[in-house]
Structures are given as structure tokens and as C-alpha cells.
Amino acid sequence: MRRYESQYRFATLQTYPDGVTSDFHFAAEQGAQHAWRYPDLTTHVRYFSDLLRDGRLHADFGLGLDFHWPAVFDPKRSV
């Protein structure tokens, strides 16, 4: 971010095209857009959900995984 330290300032409030209101002004949008995009975390979410599912299966079937799930993950818990 040192590259852009002279490119931003805080000034008057303005509403940006996405509806966000901010006093942050940035002058180098084109050069920095690659860093401002939301990352695609689909692969990470799928991996983590598989990890949780597999851990839950191990816990349910007593396959040696000693992990205590919070109540929110307990399918036997009545709501």
C-alpha cells in the first residue's frame, strides 16, 4: 500500500456508485482495482464445508476423531 500512500485522502462525504457513503477519496482506482476486488472464495468454502462434514461423520460414527462440536452443529439438538 506504500505505492498508493499519496493517492488517498479523507475529505467531504460522497456517495459512490455502489451506494456506499464515505469520506475516503482515492485517486489511483485504475491501478489498484486488482487489489480491491472481492476474492472468489468458492474453493475455500467447499473445502471447509467438506472438512466440517467429514469431521461430523467421524464424530457420529466413532471413527477415532475426538472433537466436541458446538451445539449449533448438533443434528440431534431440538430447536
C-alpha positions as CSV (number, residue, x, y, z in Angstrom):
1,M,0.0,0.0,0.0
2,R,3.0,2.3,0.2
3,R,2.7,2.6,-3.5
4,Y,-0.7,4.4,-3.0
5,E,0.0,6.4,0.2
6,S,0.0,9.7,-1.7
7,Q,-3.1,8.8,-3.7
8,Y,-5.8,8.9,-0.9
9,R,-7.2,11.4,1.4
10,F,-10.2,12.0,3.7
11,A,-12.4,14.8,2.7
12,T,-16.1,15.5,2.2
13,L,-18.7,12.7,2.2
14,Q,-19.7,11.4,-1.2
15,T,-21.9,8.5,-2.3
16,Y,-20.1,6.0,-4.6
17,P,-21.8,4.1,-7.5
18,D,-22.4,1.0,-5.3
19,G,-24.4,3.2,-2.7
20,V,-21.6,3.4,-0.1
21,T,-21.2,6.8,1.5
22,S,-17.7,7.6,2.6
23,D,-15.2,10.5,3.1
24,F,-12.4,8.4,1.7
25,H,-11.1,9.6,-1.7
26,F,-8.7,7.5,-3.8
27,A,-7.1,8.9,-6.9
28,A,-5.5,5.7,-8.3
29,E,-8.5,3.5,-8.8
30,Q,-7.4,2.0,-12.2
31,G,-4.0,1.0,-11.0
32,A,-5.3,-0.6,-7.8
33,Q,-8.5,-2.2,-8.8
34,H,-7.0,-5.7,-8.8
35,A,-6.4,-5.4,-5.1
36,W,-9.9,-4.1,-4.3
37,R,-11.9,-6.9,-5.9
38,Y,-13.6,-9.4,-3.7
39,P,-11.7,-12.7,-3.9
40,D,-13.6,-15.8,-5.2
41,L,-13.6,-18.0,-2.0
42,T,-15.8,-20.8,-3.5
43,T,-13.0,-23.4,-3.4
44,H,-12.1,-22.5,0.2
45,V,-15.7,-22.6,1.3
46,R,-16.2,-26.0,-0.3
47,Y,-13.0,-27.4,1.2
48,F,-14.0,-26.1,4.7
49,S,-17.6,-27.4,4.4
50,D,-16.2,-30.8,3.4
51,L,-13.9,-30.7,6.4
52,L,-16.8,-29.9,8.7
53,R,-18.9,-32.7,7.1
54,D,-16.2,-35.3,7.3
55,G,-15.4,-34.3,10.9
56,R,-19.1,-34.6,11.8
57,L,-19.2,-38.1,10.2
58,H,-16.2,-39.2,12.1
59,A,-17.7,-38.0,15.3
60,D,-21.1,-39.6,14.6
61,F,-19.6,-43.0,13.8
62,G,-16.9,-43.0,16.4
63,L,-14.0,-43.3,14.0
64,G,-11.5,-42.0,16.5
65,L,-11.9,-38.3,16.0
66,D,-12.2,-36.7,19.4
67,F,-13.8,-33.4,18.6
68,H,-16.6,-31.7,20.5
69,W,-19.0,-29.9,18.2
70,P,-20.8,-26.8,19.4
71,A,-24.5,-27.3,20.0
72,V,-25.3,-25.4,16.8
73,F,-23.8,-28.3,14.7
74,D,-25.7,-31.0,16.7
75,P,-28.3,-32.5,14.4
76,K,-29.9,-34.2,17.4
77,R,-30.5,-30.9,19.1
78,S,-34.1,-29.8,19.3
79,V,-34.7,-26.2,18.3
